[in-house]
Amino acid sequence: MMMNFYNSMSRSKEEMKPLEDNRIRLYTCGPTVYNFAHIGNFRAYTFEDILRRVIKFNGYEITQVMNLTDVDDKTIRGAIEQGVALKEFTAPFIQAFFDDLKVLNIEPAEVYPAATDHIPEMLDLIQKLFDKGLAYKSDDGSIYFSVAKLPGYGKLAHLDREKLRAGARVSQDEYEKESYGDFALWKGWDENDGGVVWDSPWGKGRPGWHLECSAMAMKYLGESFDLHTGGIDNLFPHHENEIAQAEGATGKPFVNMWMHCAHLRVNGEKMSKSLGNFFTLRDLIEKGWSGREIRYVLINGHYRQPLNFTFDALNAARVSLARIDECIDALTEKAGTAEQGTIPSWAQKALQSFSDAVNDDLNIPESFASVFNLVREVNSALHNDGVSSEEAAAILGLCNNFDAVLGVIRFGRAQQRAEIPEDIQALVDARAVVRSEKNWAESDRIRDELASLGWSIRDSKDGQKVKKF
């Protein structure tokens, strides 16, 4: 199947083809480990997870590298404030990040390189840039990249090269587009770095943030590779500077295709602690939401469109997942121990529409529409006894194919049965009454209310079956 993704470099959709063999080499910008990752970060990581899964869904092998930024302005500042060594400061946040990936069912990358473990590769890259006349040493002992000397600098961000200010320098790791100028490859040591320092041929110091990713990407994926992703805020200056360093040193194209996801907003506003809408994954778990529900909200929007994260959306996710669970349970009961038979033609259409959606620039909202169209078809067929056990088994296999991309259908379903509280049982009993009266609208309303309270209900020949999410 053909995968078409939006390339940030060309500003157009292009077919994704491996540069070599059947393997796609992917670099994804990982966390800066100075704090717990927030849900805005996980919008990017779930987008990259969906991308990875779609590549595999289409039969390609993948090598994904996700860096761990454990040395930059923020991590150094945090270590100094706590009075601990850099590694001691970042270690718990690295572990928390991996724990959070499991909570959200994000598949692990093949390699997680930490910046502090790759200083030799970074020094080698700086030397190559010196050899090409693209690096120079400043009075304070720092090494800068001369952007004006590299033809094509600014091509990813579509900068106006005439506005490049020769000799203007930007020393901080992160800066705005309007501040572009020569950027730091190596920062000469000063008292603000405390004990974070390495030796280099140009004096003591530490690497600039942009240098880290170029060096690690090329070590594990080669001087030219297929795909590089990140949040839209990484496009400039970070990714632009990665290109400059890599292509300046090698003279080869660095990345074949760039993909960037848009920002996440909370209740329509930029996430901010002062607004009280700043959430880590842990904050949401403590409020009673599951990783499955949070993942559903994070992926159920087009990655290039801003995502508005709300508690109403989490409630809706809970209800939607309950509908999927009811369908899966009913299919499982119908299938029993039967072997997979032929997929009905109406279910086969769902697979085609799902595949078309995910391969059209990761159109996940449309892929979910395919899933829920299938749920409606299944429920109708089961109600009319129009599905054999073998067909039910085949449709379950089809759902597993969908879930290889979405990661929410099977994930998190194994729950211990809990004692049913009186208020929940009252709703269950009320639903039994309205169903006996064939009041299907009220039956559906009560089902949705139960789902919002954290309970799923499924109708079977033995009556209503209730379980807690």
N, C-alpha and C positions, 0 to 999 in steps of 0.2 A: 504494500500500500504506500501511497505517496504522502509524505509529511510536508506540509507547507507552514512555515513559521515566519513571523515578522522580524526582519533583520533591522536592528536599530541603525546599522551603518548605512544601508541603502534606503531606509525608510519605506520598505516595501516587503511584501510576502515573497518568499523564495522557497524552492524545494530544498529540503534538508537531505543531503547526500554525504555519506562518509568520505573523507579524504583518502582513506586507505581501507581496503577489505570490507568487512561487515561490522566494523567496530567504530562507534562514535566516542570521541574523547571530549569530555565535558569538564570545564572548570567553573565552579560556583563559589561566589564570595561568601565566606562563612562569618562567624561572629567575632567581634572584638570583645575579648573575655575580661571585661572590667566590671560587669554586673550581670544579673540575670537577664536573659533575652526577653523582650516584650512581644506582644502579639503583632506589632508592626513588623518586627524581624521575622516572625513566623509566617507572615503573609508571603515573604520572599522565599522562605525555606520550603513551604508547602507548594508554591508555584514550581520550584525547582524539582521537588519530588514528583509532581505530576508530569513534568517534562521527562524526567528519567523513566517513569513508568510507561509513558506513551512510546518512547524510543524502544523499550523492551517489548511492548505490546505489538510493535511492528516487526519484531523478529531480529532486531539489531542487538549486538553485544555493546556493552558500555563500560567505559572507565571514567569514573567521576572523581574529581579531586576537589575537596572543600577545605580551604585554609582556616587556620585558627590564628587570628591576629593577637598574639600575646605580648607584643612590644609595640607601643605607639604612645602618643601623648597621654591618652586616657589611662592606660594600664600603668604607666610609670607614675602618673600623679596619684593613682589609687594606692600603689605599693608604698610610696613615700608617706602618704597620709596615715596608713596603717602601721608604718614602721616595720615592714616585712620585706623579704626578698621578692623579686618579681615573680618567680616561679611559684612561690608559696601563695602569693596574692591571687594569681590566675587559676591555680589548680581547682579550687572548688567551683569556679564558674564554668570551667571546661567540663567537669563532671556533671554539673547541673544541665548544661547544654545537651549532653548525650542522654541524660535522663528525660529531658523534655522531648527529644526526638522520638523516643519510644512511646511517650504519652500520646503523641500526635500520629503515630504509625508512619513516620517518615523513614524510608529505606536508608540504610547507611551507605555512605560513599565508600569507594574502594580505598581512598587515601585521605587522611586528615593531617596534613603537614602543619606543624607549628613554626612560626617565624623564627623563634629563638634557636631552633634546631638546624637552621639553614643559612647561617651567617656566611660560611665559606662560599656558597653559591652566589650570594648577594655581592660579596667582594669581587668575585670573578666577573660578574656582570658589570660592575662599575668600571673595572679595568678595561673591559671591552669598549665601553663608552668613551673612556679616555683615549683609547687607541684610535677611535673613529673621530676624535675631535669634538665630541658632543658633551663632555663633562669638564668641569673646571672647579678649582678650589677657591673658596672665598677667604676673606681675611680672618673669619672666626674659626676656620678649620673645617667648615662644612663643604660638602661636594654638591654641586648643582648641575642639573641638566639644562643645556642651552636650547630652549624650544625654537628659537629663531633659526638655528642651524639645521633643523630637521625638516625637509620638505614634506608637506602633508600633515604636519602637526595640527590637530584640531578637526580632523576629518570625521571622527565619530560624533563629536558635539556640534559639528558644522560651524566652527568658529570663523570669524573674519580675520584672516592672517594679517591684514594691514593694521589691525589694532593690537597686535602682539607688541609688547613693550620690551625691546631688547635690553637685557641687563636687569630688568625688574625682577625681584626675587620674592618667593612665597615660602616661608620656612615651616609653617604649621602643616600638619598632615591633611587637614580638611579645610577647604576654602570655597568661596563662591566663584561662579563663572566670571564675574566682572573683575576678579582679582588675578586672572591668569598671568603667569610669567614663568620664569625659571623656577623649577621646583627642586626640593632637596632630595638627593639620593642617599646621602650620608650626613648625619647631623653631628657636628663636632660637640664633644662633651662640654656641658656646663653644669653648674650646681643644681639646676632644676632636674637633671637626670639622676641625681643621687648616685647609687651604686650600679646603675644600669649602664654598662659600658663594655665595649669590645675594642680590641686592638685592630688597626688596619694600616695599610701602607701609607695612609694619609693622616694618621693620627687617631687618637682614641675617640670613640663616638658610638653611634648606633644607627641602624638603617632607617630610612624614611619608609612610611607606610606603603607607598606606591611600588617601591622597589621589591618589597617582599613578595607580592603576588606574581610579578613578572618572573622572578627567579624560580619560585616554586612551581609555577605552571609549566615552565619550559623543562624543568628537571623531570617531572612526572609524565608530561604529555607531549613533549617534543617542542621544537622551535616553531612549528606551525601545527595547529590542531583545529578541531571542528567547531566547537561551540563554547561560548563564555556567557554567563548570566549574572544577574544581580538586580538589586533595586534600582529604580530610575535615579535615585540620588547618587548612585555610584558611577553613573555614566560620565559625569565630569565633576571633579578632576580625575578621579581614581582610574577609571578605565581608559580614559584618554592618555593618561600618563603611563599606564601599563603598555599600551601600544607603542608609545614613543620609545620607551626603554628597550622593549623586545625587538622591535623592527630597526631601531637605531643600532643595536648591537649585532643583529644577524643579517640585516638586509632582506629578510624574508617576511611574507605576510604572517602576522601573529595568529589571528583568529579568522576562521572562515565566516562565522555568523555570530552576531551579538543579540541577546534577548534581555529585556528589562521589564520588570513588573512595576506597576504604579503604586502609589502610597496607600496606606490604610488610614482611614479616619474612624473615629469613635463618636457615634451619635452626631455625625455630620461635621465634627470639628477635629482639628489637628490634635493628636494625642499629647496631653500635657499634664504633669503632676498638679500644676496650679488649678487646672480645670476639674481635677478629680476623675479624669477618664483615662488614666495611664494604668495599663494592666499588664502584668507578666502572666505567663501561663499558670503559674502557681496561684496567683490571685483568683483566676477564674475557677480553677479546680476547688479552691477553698469555698467559693460561692455555690458549689454544688453542680457545676457543669462538668461533663465528661470530656476527655480528650477527643472522643469520637464526634461529639456535637460541635466542639470547637473546630475540629478539622473540617467538618461539613461546611461551616460558615466561611472558613478561610479559603476553601477551594471553589465554592459555588459562586464565582463571579469571574468575568474575563480578566486575565492577569494584566492586561494593558489598560484597564479601566480602574479608577480609584474604587476601593472597597469600603463601604460604610458598615462598620462592625457595631451591632447593637444587641441588647439583651432580647429584644423582640425577635431578632434573627436567630438567636440561640433557641428561643422557644419554638420557632418555626422549624428549626433543624430537628429538634426533639420529636415534633409531630411527624415530620417527613420520614425520619428514620424508623418511627414506629410503624408507618405504612409499609416500608420496605421489610421490616422484621415480620410483620403479619404475613406478607406474601411468601417470604422465604420459609417460614414455619409451615404454612399450608402446603407449599410444594414439597417440603421434606416429608410431611406426613403422607402425602399422596404417593410420593416416590417409593417410600418404604425401602426395601432392599433391592429394588429393580435396577437392572443395568441401564445405561443411557441408551435411548433410542434415537429416532430422528427428530431434530428440532422442528416444530411446526413452522409453516411458512410465515405466519404473522410474527413469530418470535425471531425468525431469521431477519426480517425487515428491521427489527429493533437493533440487531447487531450491526447491520449496514449503516443505519442512521447514527448509531453511537460511534462507529469507526470514522464516518465522514466528519462528525463533529470534532472529535479529539485531534484529527489530523488537519483540521482547518484552524491552525494557529491556537490549538488547545482551547477549543470552545466548550468549556466544561458546563456552563449553564445549559447548552443545547444537548450535551451528553446526558445530563440529569433528566432532561425532558424525555429522552429516549428510554431511560430507566423507568420513569413513572408511566409512560405509555405502555410499557411492557407489564408493569404491575397491574394496570387497569385491565389489560387483555387477559392476564393470568387469572385475576379475580373473577372476571366474567366467565372464562372457560371452566374454571373449577366449579363455579356456582351452577353451571349448566351440565356438569359432568362431561365436559368436552376435552379433557386431558387424560391420557393414559398414564400409568405409573412410569413407563419408560420415557414418555415425553416429559413428564415432570422432572425426572432425573436429568434429562438433556437440558431442560431450561435452567435447572440449578447449575449445571456446568457453564451455561451461557452467562449466568449471573457472576460466576467466578471470574470469567473473562472480563466483565465490566469492572469487577472489584480489583483486578490486577492494576487498573488505572486509578480508580477512585479511592480505594483503600478505606471505605467506610461501611461496606455491606456486611462483611464477615467480622471485621475488627470490632472488638469490644462487646460482642453479643453474649459471650459466656458469662452469665451472671448467676449468682446463687439465688435460689428462690427465697423470697422473704415473706414473712407473715403479712397478710393483707390487712391494713388498718380499716377501722369501721367506716370512715368517710369514703375510702376507695371502694370498699365492698358495696356501699350504698349506691354509688354510681354504677357499678357493675350490675347490680340488681335492677336499677332503673333502666339501664340499657336493654336488659333481657325483656322487660315489659314492653318498651317501645318497639323492639324487634318483633315481638309476638303480634303487635298491632300493625306491623309493616310500615312503621314510621321511620323510613331509612335515613331521612335527613337528620332527625333527632338522634338516631343511633350513631351516625357519623360525628355529630357534634359532641356527644358524650365520649366517643373514642378519642377525639382530638383533645378534649379536656383531660382525660386520663393521661394522654401522652405528655401534655404540658406539666402534669404533676409527677411525671417520671415513671409511668406504668404503661405497658403495652397490653392490648387485649386482642385475642384472635378467636374467631368463630370456627368451631369444628363440629363434627357429627355428635361429639360428646358434650356439646355446650361451649360456653365461653371459657377460654384459658387466659389467665392473667399472670403477668410477671413484671417485676421491677426492672427498670433499665440497669 
